[in-house]
Amino acid sequence: MDVPGNIGCVLANNQGLCLGVKGNASEQSAGIIVAISDLASKLDPSSSAPVISLESNDKICMIHKHGITGAIYKQKGA
């Protein structure tokens, strides 16, 4: 969260339960974030865990799984 442009983050376990939230993020998104990560990893099961980037007009959400699943929300252009 100390990186300029980061506005929020969510951490979740493998079952989608929220482990922590900071900044402008919702603990209710934890399950969806894990589901997105799990589905994306099925696209190429032989590769390492993907980094997923979702973009809107003003924000970017980057999702990655490394033991637990994390999502970082960034302000675009910052």
C-alpha positions in Angstrom: 0.0 0.0 0.0 3.0 2.3 0.3 3.5 2.5 -3.4 2.1 5.6 -5.0 -1.1 4.9 -6.9 -2.2 1.9 -4.7 -5.6 2.6 -3.3 -6.6 -0.7 -1.8 -5.8 -4.4 -1.3 -7.5 -7.7 -0.4 -6.0 -11.0 0.8 -8.0 -14.2 0.8 -7.4 -17.9 1.6 -8.0 -20.8 -0.9 -11.7 -21.0 0.2 -12.3 -17.3 -0.6 -12.4 -16.2 3.0 -11.1 -12.7 3.5 -7.8 -12.5 5.5 -7.4 -8.8 5.4 -8.5 -5.6 3.6 -6.8 -2.2 3.5 -7.7 1.0 1.8 -10.5 1.3 -0.7 -11.3 -2.4 -1.1 -14.2 -4.6 0.0 -13.9 -7.8 2.0 -17.0 -9.0 0.1 -14.8 -9.3 -3.1 -12.5 -11.9 -1.6 -14.4 -14.9 -2.9 -14.8 -13.5 -6.4 -11.0 -12.7 -6.5 -10.1 -16.3 -5.6 -12.6 -17.6 -8.2 -11.2 -15.4 -10.9 -7.7 -16.5 -10.0 -8.7 -20.2 -10.0 -10.5 -20.0 -13.3 -7.6 -18.1 -15.0 -5.1 -20.8 -13.8 -7.2 -23.5 -15.6 -6.5 -21.8 -19.0 -2.9 -23.2 -18.9 -2.5 -25.6 -16.0 1.1 -26.4 -16.9 2.3 -22.8 -16.3 2.8 -20.9 -13.0 0.0 -18.9 -11.4 -1.1 -16.0 -13.7 -1.3 -12.4 -12.8 -4.7 -11.1 -13.8 -5.3 -7.4 -14.6 -8.8 -6.0 -14.7 -9.2 -2.4 -15.9 -12.0 0.1 -15.7 -12.0 3.8 -16.7 -10.1 4.9 -13.7 -8.8 1.8 -11.8 -6.8 -1.3 -12.2 -7.2 -4.5 -10.2 -4.3 -6.9 -10.2 -4.8 -10.4 -8.9 -2.2 -13.0 -8.1 -2.1 -16.3 -6.1 1.0 -17.3 -4.2 -0.2 -19.5 -1.4 -2.9 -17.0 -0.7 -4.6 -14.8 -3.2 -4.1 -11.1 -3.3 -5.6 -8.2 -5.2 -4.2 -4.7 -5.4 -6.3 -1.8 -6.6 -4.4 1.0 -8.3 -5.5 4.4 -9.6 -4.9 4.7 -13.3 -2.4 7.3 -14.3 -0.8 7.5 -10.8 
